[in-house]
Amino acid sequence: MLYHHQQPDAIMPDGINFLDEVLTQLMTERGLGRDCEDAELVAVRLISLFQSGIRDRDMLRKMATPP
């Protein structure tokens, strides 16, 4: 029997794909590469927001980047 043990803050593959799409959109809009420091900061913020329960794409986009 296979048991599925998920950590409370684990992000499953669908979540990773979703966050990748959001990050790609944000970086494209800002003309930034994915390997810059700004992209890393946005990615960290996206993950934190996602783990806190925010799943709405527009809300993540607004909250993940500074004004």
Secondary structure as UniProt FT lines:
FT   TURN            8..9
FT   HELIX           13..30
FT   TURN            34..35
FT   HELIX           37..51
FT   TURN            52..53
FT   HELIX           57..64
//
